[in-house]
Amino acid sequence: MTTPPAPPTPPVPPLPREAAGQHEPSEPREPAGPYGFIGLGQMGAPMAAHLAGCGLVVYDTRPEAMAPLVDRGARAAASPAEVAVACRIISIMVRDDAQVDEVMAGILPAAAPGTVVAIHSTIHAGTAARLAERALPYRIDVVDAPVSGGFMGAQAGTLAVMVGGTEDAFARCREPFGAWADLVLHMGPVGAGTRAKLARNLLHFTAFAAVAEAQRLAEAAGVPLRRLARVVRHSDAVTGGPGSIMLRSTTAPLDPGDPLYEIMENVLALGEKDLSLALDLAAGHGVDTPLARLALDRLAEGLGLPPRTSPSKLPKEAR
């Protein structure tokens, strides 16, 4: 039996950066006007460092977190309210909803009308919209702008930012955000940034669980795990990993005339074959692989193809 050819690369031309809502990456620089940054933890500190200088006003409950930025020209504030008095754009990178609420309670009465407050923390889907409503009487714009890329991206200034808010608020934020991010996208109205981040992290952490399942199978089969890890990181860097399949603008079923239809059929054929082989290997070693079974059951629909009798439910000889 011959190996089926690899599916061709789909003809999906990239959008121009402006049409895609992107902002060209920029060199680290001082903000054009006073810029506030509240929350200088593992993510906030390196993000704020890209803006360090006399235009930056910082606040953290720990004075030692502010000291390195003060040494580089930033001004330390005594409270979120003091940041709000001084700045017209304020970034918040604290731990959770409760801390965001606490910081916003200090900012709103003190900030001037027209101030933009950007929440970078990962919060509940409805929190940003609720805070935006609370800010309306003060004529303050709230945007939710969670980030992706981890500490390494914050350190390097290569984060991705998913912004939810008005067009005007996004336009005011995009340049300063470009100091610590090289992908700044407007995802829609307030709350859309958080919804995008939660979907992105669903993929991220579900993949972690799949990694653990694959490692259990590999270990049982005598595969050296660290060498396998090198292969995974190498091949994902080449192919783009799970994101490489995110080619469609909708999850609706594909029309058979769609240029992607044949490509997805090839992906499905390879996926069903390889997942079935992995499940056979797992069964032979007594390793439970529930995520692999679920993937096999749902792969067709996930690719936009008609559901079919799952190979995981067929006798082995019928696969």
N, C-alpha and C positions, 0 to 999 in steps of 0.2 A: 504494500500500500504506500502510495506516495504522500508526502507531507503537504497539506494544503498551503498555498502561498500566503504570505503575510498580507493582511489587509492594507491597501494603499492609504497613504496619508490623505485625509479628507481635504477638499479644497476650501478651507475656511480662511480667507485673508484677514489679517489683523485690522482692527479698527484704527483710525488715526488716534493719537493719544488724546487730543482734545475731545473727539467724539466719544471716546470711551470714558471720559470723565477723569482721565489721568493727569497728573502733574509731573512735569519733567523733574528729575532729581536735581537737587541743588547742593552746593557746598555748605558745610556748617557755617552759620553766621549769626550775628546778633539780630533779634527781631527789629522790624522797622519802628515799632513803638513799644511801650511797656507791655510785656507779656508775662502772665502769671502762670506758675506751675505749682500745683498742690498735690503732694504725695510723691515722695522721693524714695521709693522702695526699689526692688530689683529691676523693675521696668521703668519707673518714673525717673530715677536718677540718671541713667544713661540717655533717656530721651531729652530731659532738660539740659543735659550737658552739651547737646548740639546747639543750644540757644544761649549758652552761658555768655555773660557779658553785662554791661551796665544797663541793658534794656530788660533784663530778666529779674522778676520778683518771685521768690520761692517761699513755700511754707511746708513744713512737716512737723509732726508732734515731737520729733527727735532732733534737737539742735545739731547733733553730730552728722545727721544726714544732709543738712543744709551747708555745713562748713566747707566742703570741697568746692561747691558752686560759688559761695561767697568769696573764696580765695581767687576765683576766676572772674570776679567782677559783679556777680549777682547780688541783689539785696535780699536779706532775710526778713520776712514779715513775721509778726507776732501772732497772726490769726488769719483765717480765710477772709474775714471782713477787710483786713488791711490790704490783702492782695486785691480784693475787689475794688477798693477805693483807687488803687494805683493803675489798674490794668483794664484794657478794653477787650482783650482776649485772654481767657483763662482755661488752662487744661487741668483736668482732675484725673489722677491715676491712683485711686485708693482701692481697698480690698474688696468691698461688697456694697450692696444696696444701702445698708444701714450707715456706712461711712459716707457714701455719696449724699444721702439725705442730710447728714449732719453738716457736711461741708456746704451744701447748697443753702441750708438754713442760715449760715453765716454770710454767704455771698449775696443773696437776693436783696436784703434791705440796704446793703452798702454799695452795690454796683450802680454805675450810671446807666441810664437808658441807652440802648444800642449795644451794650456789652454782649459778647458771645461767650458762652460757657460750653466747653467741650468735655464730654464725659468719655474717658478712654477705658474705664473699668468695664469688665464683663458683668452685666447686671441682668435682672429679669426683663423679659421682653417688653413689659408695659411700663417700666420705671421711667424711661426717658420721656415718653409722652406725658406721663403724669407730672413730671418735673417741668416740662415745657408749659403745661397748662398753669402750673403754679407761678411760673415766671412771667406770664402774660401781663398781669397788672403792673409789673415793674418795667415792661417793654424791654425785656432781656431775652435774647435768643439762646435756646438750648439746642445743642447738637449731640447726638450720640456718635462717638467715633472710636469704637474699639479697634484694637490693632492685632495683627497676626505676624508672627516671625520670631517670637520669643526674645529672651535676653540677648541672644547673639545678634538678632536684627536690630534691637534697640541700640546696642553698642556700636554697630557698624553704620547705623542710619539707613537701614534697608527694610524697614517695616512696611507692611501693607496696612492701609487704614480704610475702614468701611464707614462712611459718613452718612448719617441720617439727619436731615434738616432742610431748611429752606434753601433755595438757590442762592439767595443773598448771603446767608450765613456761611454756606459752603465756600462761596467765592472769597470771603474774608479769611477763612481758615486755611485754604489750600496752600498758600505760600509758606506760612510758618510751619505747617505740618511737613512740608517738603524738606525741612532741616533735618528731620529724623526718620523720614520715610521716602521710599522711591516709588511707591504706588499709592496714590490717593484717589479713591473712587467715591463718587456720590451715588449712594445706593437707593435714595428716595427720601420720603418725608421722615420726620423725626421718629425714631424707633426702628427704621429700616437697617441702620448700621448694626444694631444689636441683634436683630433677627438674622442678618447675614453671618455675624460672628458665631451665633449659636449653631447655625447649620454647618459652618466650617468646622467648628469644634466637635460636632457630632461625628463628622468624618474622621477627624483626628484621633479621638479617643476610642471610637469603635475600631479603627485600624490598630490601635494598641492592643485591644483585646484579641483581634485576629492574629497579630504578631505572636502573642502568648500561645495561642492555639497552634500556630505553625511551628513554634519552637518546641512545644511538647511532642508534636509528631516527629520533628526532625531528631530530637534527642532520643526518642524511643527507637528510631530507625538507625541510630548510630552516626548521625551527621554532626560534625563539629559546629557548634552554634556560632562561634565568633567568625568562622569563615563564611558561614551562611549569611551572617549579618553584613559582612563586607560585600557579598554578592548583591544583597537587597539594596544597600545604599548606592552601590555603583549603578545597578540597572535602573533604579528609580531616578537617579540623576540624569540618565540618558533618555528615559522614556517620559519623564514627568510624573511617574507614579499614578495614583488613582485619579488625579486631576486631569490626566490626559484623555479621559473618556468623557469629560464634561464639555461636550461640543454643541449641545442643543440649547435653545432658548426656552424650551418647555419640556415637561415630562410626559406630555400627551403621547399616545401611540404614534409611531412613525407611519406615514403614508408609504405604501410600497413603491411609489414613484420617487420618493425622497432619495437624493444621492447618498445619504448616510445609511439607507436601509441595507444594502448589500454589505457595507462595511460592518454594521452591527451584527448581521447574520454570521459573518466570518468570526467576529469576536465571540459570539455566542457558541459557535461550534467548537472553537478552541477552549473556551471557558468550561463548557460542559464536559468535554473530554478530560481536561486536566483536573477539574474538581472531582470527577468520578474516579480518576486514578488515585488522587490523594485520599479520598474516602475509602477506597479499597485498601490502600496502605495503612490507614488508621485502623481499620477493622482488623487487619492482620496483626497489628501490634497492641490491640486493646485500648486505643486512645480515643476518647470521646471528642468529636469535632462538631459541635452544634452550629457554630457559625458557618462552617463550610457547607453543612447540609442546608442551612437557610439560604446561603448564597446560591447554591445550585437550584433550589426551588424557585428563587425569585429573580434569577439573572435575566431571563427573557423579558419579563415585564420591565425590569430596570433599564434595559437597553432600548425600550420602546417597541418591542416585538410582541407578537401574539403569545399569550400564555400557552404552554404546552404541558403534557404530562411530564412531570419532573423525572429526569433520569434517576434521582435518588430514590424514587418510588418504584422503579422498574427492577425486575430481576437482573442480576449481574450479567447473565448471558444475553440480555436484550439491549444492553447499553451499547 
